[in-house]
Amino acid sequence: MPGIGDVTSATIIAELPELGDLNRQEIASLVGLAPFNRDSGQMRGKRSIFGGRGSVRSALYMAALSARRYNPAIAAFSKRLTEQGKPPKVVITACMRKILITLNTMVKTNTTWENPQNA
């Protein structure tokens, strides 16, 4: 997958042996990329991400920066979110989650990267 280098691959393989065994919500939560609700009673609190495996999250952050430049699918996704007015950190976090879910699906289905034609 464009944007994923040797260091990122090694980090994800070593630190995330569950890759391919969990669904997309579970894997995102395990890494700390799933939003958590801070609701209480009728009050609707903020949604934020926290926790998870910091080494994987750090590797995915650098991969997201690279993928926004070299991966057409992630670049189009990032551009769409930016045009919607999302803050830069939110866009990068969404790209991190998209990369993680894509890698999880690739491992689960035993497929290689194919660049989507409609990106």
N, C-alpha and C positions, 0 to 999 in steps of 0.2 A: 504494500500500500504506500503510495507516495507520501512522504512526510514522516514515515516511521523508519528510523535508522537502526543501526546495530545496538547501540546503547539502550534505546527505548525497547527494542524487541527483547533484549536480554533481561532488562528490568521487569517487564511485564511477565515474561515466562517464569522468572525466578520468584517474583513476589506475588504472583496471582495464579496459583495452580488450579483454581476453580474455573478458569477461563474455558468456556464452552459447556460447562456443566450447569450454569445458572441462567435464568431468563434475564431479559434486559433490565428490569427494575432491580432485581437482586444484585446483579453485577455492578450497576451504577451505585447502589447503596453501599456495597462492600468497599468500593473505592472512595466513596465520599462525594459523589457527583449527583446524588439524588436529592431533590429539595425536601426539607422537613417542615411540617406545619407547626406553627407556634400558636395554636388556637386554644382558647379556654372558654368554655360555656358558649355564649353567643358572640364573644369577641373573636374576630378573625385577625390573627397575628400575621407577622411577616413569614415568608418562606425563605429559607436559606439552606446552604449546604455546609456541612462540617463533618469532621471525623474521617474515618476510613483509613486507607493505607497511603500514607504521605509520600512514600517513595514512588508509588505508581502514579499518584496524582501529579507529582513534580515532573515525572517523565512524560506524562500525557500533556502537560502544559507546554513543554518545549516542542513536543510533536505537533500540537495544535498550531503553534506559531509557524512551524515549517509547512504543515499541511495547508494552511490558509494561502500559502504562496505557490506550492507545487502540486497540490491535489485539486483538480478541477471541481470535483463534487463538494469538497469542503469549502473551497473558495466561493462557489455559488451559494452555498448555505450561509456562509459568513456574510457575504454581500447582501443577501436577502434580509438577514437579521439587522444589519447595520442600517439598511434603508428603512426598516421599520422603526428606527430610532432607539434601538437597544444600546446600552452602555458597552464600551469595549470589553470590559472584564466579563460581562454576561455573555457576550458573543464568544469569547475565548472558552469560557466554561461550557457553553453549548457545543462548541466544536470538540472539546475534550470528550464530552459524553457521547457524541456521535461517533468519534473514532473508536472509543471503547466498545460501544454496542456493535459497530461494524466488525471489529476484530473478534468479539464474542460470537457473532453469527458465523463468521468465516471459519472459526475453529469448530463450532458446533456442527456445521454442515460439511466440513472438510473441503472447502472451496478456496480458490485463490482470488486475488483482487482482480476485478473487472471494472474498468471505468464506465460509469453509467453514461448512456448516450444522450440523455435528456438534461444533463447537468449544465 
